[in-house]
């Protein structure tokens, strides 16, 4: 299991109309920080291999993984980056760094929120 703590939320990170959240680790550039949620991990964190059917928790809000993009695990494990999409999995043009999650609503996230991957 991988556990991240939200340390900042960019002013454009959460959109009312787009059900997508972009997460990055602490090394994200200033440009990325304005549109992303920044998460911090412990130094000795476990690597994770997310698969369809596993859960991601945002505090106590549970989401089920419907699809894992081809680069999602590598990016999450190396730079803390993953794009969370809270909508139906498209038949084409899937996000390579994406996790498609249900329910199809953006969770409540604030600074200090804990994200549990594959709990």
Secondary structure, 3 states (H helix, E strand, C coil): CEEEEEEEECCCCCCCCCCEEEEECCCCCHHHHCCCEEEECCCCCCCCCCCCCCEEEECCEEEEEEEECCCHHHHHHHHCCEEEECCCCCCCCCCCCEEEEECCCCCCCCCCCEEEECC
